Amino acid sequence: MPSIDVSDYLLAGTTPKDKKEKKKKLKSETLDDAADSPTTEKKSKKESKHKKRKASDDEDRSETSSEMGEPVNVKPPKSEEKSKKKSKKAKVEEPEEEKPKEDPNAVLKFRISAPLRAKLKENGIESLFPIQAMTFDTILDGLDLVGRARTGQGKTLAFVLPVLESLTNGPAKAFRKTGYGRPPTVIVLLPTRELAKQVFADFEAYGGAVGLAACCVYGGSPYGAQESKLRRGVDVVIGTPGRIKDHIERGNIDLSTLKVRILDEADEMLRMGFVDDVELILGKVKDVSKVQTLLFSATLPSWVKGISSRFLKPDKKTVDLVGNEKMKASTNVRHIVLPCSSSARSQLIPDIIRCYSSGGRTIIFTETKEAASGLAEALPGARALHGDIQQGQREVTLAGFRSGKFLTLVATNVAARGLDINDVQLIIQCEPPRDVEDYIHRSGRTGRAGNSGVAVMLYDPRRSNFSKIERESGVKFEHISAPQPLDIAKAVGQDAAEMITKISDSVIPAFKSVAEELLNTSGLSAVDLLAKALAKAAGYTEIKKRSLLSSMENHVTVLLEAGKPIYSPSFAFGVLRRFLPEEKVESVKGMALTADGNGAVFDVAAEDLDLFLAGKCS
Ligand SMILES: Nc1ncnc2c1ncn2[C@@H]1O[C@H](COP(=O)(O)OP(=O)(O)OP(=O)(O)O)[C@@H](O)[C@H]1O
């Protein structure tokens, strides 16, 4: 970082340092900064892209908490107990070393019937994730349960599988109505429409395999189709609280024979102000002792724990795979923070995507709907998703993102919870969110089901503060400076060079004469001309500098060294006014004091740098 030593101004009688020396300093520090930038990571990320880490790696370090009820006794599933007894015999017959390693969570070890097993196999699932394995028996046996595991650890199937088993072979079977017009036996409440649709898809796929019907109801879509499906009769209703309440009030949903109720992302639902709707829906059940209630989330703030005791029975079980562990966010995600002023966001984000998305999908979170729309317009190929967009369009957008029609989604918190989208490699949060829960859920849209991912949070060094998020989430953020366009260009230049070597020789005759003409007339060497051609092929027509402080293009971060305390930014501005014209002082951006209080950092336009470095000598 270039620096201006103004101690001479503050300590009378000292001589100004040599101007050239500062320029040298500027050069070397710019290079050092560039070395910090993450271009090399592109490769290593690509290499590790498909490497899966076992979810159990994380869960091994987890604990079962008794904060919210009696902790579940982590015993092997019932069928496994039997198989253990059997395996004693097998031990005698087989030498130890030849025995294949047993997977304690293999699907076969649980009371999962053949059609569901086949469906799981079809979806590539041979083994249950820890939260699924640890809650399966409790749920299938009909007990109330609070389940918590980090994002992307399979909480949905943790309730879908045992509940379906309970309806077809377990305790809920006896109470389940059958035939046309049957009322639902299971109700699932979720905070967002997108999430309701996603959970419905699981109930439909797995429930369909065992002959059960599910229906999804949410706001923003017509009542008609939902009503006729409900009237025909369903076993499971999945939806958002507002629309479910409406259907109850219209007489379309009868909860008199309800056996299981599930609150997914319970804290968000209650935080969003659905608490009255949720209470009304849950209150429709006359004899709560006969109903099983399940509550799941990756985050369970203490106030939710309080409310949960109103909905769940006193003998509820709790399986908490996060517990008192410091790290509450996904451990499969690389958590990064990067300084960036709001005006530099749209310039910087494409480079962050180039560096960290490994060619996969990116979700960008903004705090407001307007910011989401604005950013989606500014970023090529991006689409917006937020609550002011019509439901039909929301569905089209999400389907397009899921299917890979476009790779960048700019969203508000509507996409923060639960959404499970394949190959989301990168999450960008435009500023630190207000609540730690938001950070955990947003960053958890990547690094799912054992895959790895990157979450970058931008912050304005003058305005935003992420220490609360860091403290409460337990995340130790990696601090990086903005990727420099020069480094990114070098990396993509390699790709362009590789691309060119693969081009067929058949193109040469067509372009040779114009190439020769260019070489003879341009005044540039063959290497320089080729470099320009490569730049164009890689999409570059110029390369700008980016400041470290606010990530602004064509700006440079400067350090003002006073040699004694600078008490406030206005003091620093006062120092600058002593040797710079007013309009240049006004153009300074992001003035902030250094940690030791003896200096200040700020951004200046690259073209003014010499003026700033020279100004004090004039
Ligand atoms: N046993 C399993 N084996 C392999 N993949 C699984 C298994 N269980 C779930 N998955 C996959 O893991 C992904 C994440 O699951 P899910 O969406 O249920 O996570 P979650 O814990 O609810 O996350 P969030 O807290 O973000 O809502 C899904 O793609 C799901 O299909």
The ligand as a MOL file (V3000), in Angstrom:
LIG
                    3D

  0  0  0     0  0            999 V3000
M  V30 BEGIN CTAB
M  V30 COUNTS 31 33 0 0 0
M  V30 BEGIN ATOM
M  V30 1 N -28.4820 -40.0910 3.4730 0
M  V30 2 C -28.1790 -39.2950 2.4830 0
M  V30 3 N -27.2040 -39.6240 1.5980 0
M  V30 4 C -26.8770 -38.7890 0.5750 0
M  V30 5 N -27.4780 -37.6010 0.3630 0
M  V30 6 C -28.4480 -37.2360 1.2140 0
M  V30 7 C -28.8560 -38.0500 2.3080 0
M  V30 8 N -29.8330 -37.4160 2.9710 0
M  V30 9 C -30.0320 -36.2450 2.3390 0
M  V30 10 N -29.2090 -36.1390 1.2870 0
M  V30 11 C -29.1090 -34.9880 0.3990 0
M  V30 12 O -28.5010 -33.9400 1.1420 0
M  V30 13 C -28.9490 -32.6850 0.6660 0
M  V30 14 C -29.3000 -31.7900 1.8330 0
M  V30 15 O -30.4280 -32.2760 2.5160 0
M  V30 16 P -31.5000 -31.3230 3.2020 0
M  V30 17 O -31.9630 -30.2990 2.2340 0
M  V30 18 O -32.5170 -32.1750 3.8410 0
M  V30 19 O -30.5760 -30.6140 4.3080 0
M  V30 20 P -31.0080 -29.7900 5.5850 0
M  V30 21 O -30.2480 -30.3310 6.7270 0
M  V30 22 O -32.4840 -29.7250 5.7020 0
M  V30 23 O -30.4140 -28.3550 5.2200 0
M  V30 24 P -30.9730 -26.9030 5.6120 0
M  V30 25 O -30.6850 -26.7050 7.0610 0
M  V30 26 O -30.1770 -25.9960 4.7650 0
M  V30 27 O -32.4240 -26.8860 5.3090 0
M  V30 28 C -30.1250 -32.9790 -0.2520 0
M  V30 29 O -29.6850 -32.8410 -1.5910 0
M  V30 30 C -30.4610 -34.4250 0.0210 0
M  V30 31 O -30.9770 -35.0950 -1.0970 0
M  V30 END ATOM
M  V30 BEGIN BOND
M  V30 1 1 1 2
M  V30 2 1 2 3
M  V30 3 2 2 7
M  V30 4 2 3 4
M  V30 5 1 4 5
M  V30 6 2 5 6
M  V30 7 1 6 7
M  V30 8 1 6 10
M  V30 9 1 7 8
M  V30 10 2 8 9
M  V30 11 1 9 10
M  V30 12 1 10 11
M  V30 13 1 11 12
M  V30 14 1 11 30
M  V30 15 1 12 13
M  V30 16 1 13 14
M  V30 17 1 13 28
M  V30 18 1 14 15
M  V30 19 1 15 16
M  V30 20 2 16 17
M  V30 21 1 16 18
M  V30 22 1 16 19
M  V30 23 1 19 20
M  V30 24 2 20 21
M  V30 25 1 20 22
M  V30 26 1 20 23
M  V30 27 1 23 24
M  V30 28 2 24 25
M  V30 29 1 24 26
M  V30 30 1 24 27
M  V30 31 1 28 29
M  V30 32 1 28 30
M  V30 33 1 30 31
M  V30 END BOND
M  V30 END CTAB
M  END
